[in-house]
Amino acid sequence: MDEKENIKERNDRNEICSKTLKTGSRTYFFDARETRAGDYYLTITESKKNYSETGEISYKKHKIYLYKEDFSKFQSILDDMIKFIINEKGSEVISERHQKDFKTHYQTHHHNQNQDVKEVKIKKTSGVKNFTNINFEDI
């Protein structure tokens, strides 16, 4: 067996179970792995897609190693932090709400500007006699 096959076999043996979560430009990998002593640990990897100025795609990866002796404390703090954030800000994603608010503001503002323009046209033309009001949208 050559060195590449030996490394691949060790890596395959090391990976016990994997799950993937894809969310937009990020992918999270949850991997149960085996130590040399035969115990298991968890790796959580965040992979984020980046685009260079030339359009070339690259990935930034961040990895957390979580060992069994830390599971309960990690889970407790994670649960507490999730509850805190949901209690403080709700479960709706603020960036999505922000987009909705922006669209509503834009549509309302744009509609109000059109109303103001129509009112100005009416005011300017109301004092003129024998004038045919032509709307450019009719042409």
N, C-alpha and C positions, 0 to 999 in steps of 0.2 A: 504494500500500500504506500503510495507516495504521500508527500507532506500535505498537499491540497486535500486529498481524500481523508487524511487523518484529521485535519482541522474541521472539515465539513461534518465528519462523523461525530466529533466532540460537540460541535454546535448543535446538531440535530438532537443529540442525547441531552443536551443542556436545556432545550426548549420542550416544555411539558404540555402547555396549553396556551393558546393565544386568542385574543379577541381584539377587534378593530372598531374604532368609532371615527367616522368621517364627518366633519362639520365644516363646510365652506372650504377655506384655504388651509385648514388644519386637519391632521389625522392623528389620532391617539392610538397607540399600541399598548395593550396590556398583556404582558407575557409572564407566565409562571415558568421559572427556570430552576434547575437543580444545581446545588453546590457540589463540590468534589466529595463532600462528606455524605451526600445523598439526601440532604434536606432541601426544601423548596424556598424560594424567595420570589418577589414580584418586581418586575421592571415596568415602569410607565414611561413611554417615549412620546413626546410631542414632536411632530414633524410639520413644519410650516413651509408652504410653497412661496418662494420669492421670485420676482422677475427682475432681471437686470435692465439697464437702459437699452440694451440691444435686444431685449425680449427673451434672453436666455433664461431658462428655468433652473433654479437651484433649490435645495431644501435645507432649512436650518433644523437641527435636531437637539432636543433637550431630553435628558434621561434622568429618572429618579429610580434608585434602588431601594426597595422596601423589604425589610427582613421581618420574619415572623414575630420576633420579640417586640417589634414596634407596631404591629397591625392594630391592636385594640386602641392604643393611644392615638395613632394616626386617624383611624376611623372615627373616634370620638371627636377629635378636633375638626375633622372634615365635616362631620354631621353638624357640629355646633356652628361652624362658619357658614354652611349652606343655609341653615335655619335663620341665622342672623341676617344674611343678605336678603333672603326671601321676605322676612318680617320687616326689614327696613325699606326695601325697594319693590317688593312684589315679584311675581314670577315673570311678568312681561319684560321682554328685552328692551332696554331703554333706546338703543340705537334704532330698533324698528319703530318704536313709538315716536322717536324724534323724526324719522322719515315721514310718518303719517302726519305729525304736527306740521312739518315743513310744507308738505303737499297741501294740507288744508289752508295754511297761512297764505301760500302762494296763490291758490285758486281764489280765496276770498279777496286778497289784495288785488289780484289781476282783475277780478270781477268789479271791484270798487273803482279801479282806475277806468275801466270801460264806462261805468255809470257816470263818473265825473266828466269824461270826454263828451258823452251824449248830452249831459246837462249844459255844458259850455256851448255846444253847437246850438242847442235850443235857445239859450239866452242870447247868443249873438245874432241868430237869424230871426228872432221873434220881432225885432224892431224894423225889419226890412219888409217893404210892401212889394207885391207883384214879383216875388222871388220863388222860383221853383227849387224845392229842396231835392237835391240829387244825392243819393247815397252811393258811394263808390262800390259798395258790395253788389249793387244792382247792375253795374256795367259789365 
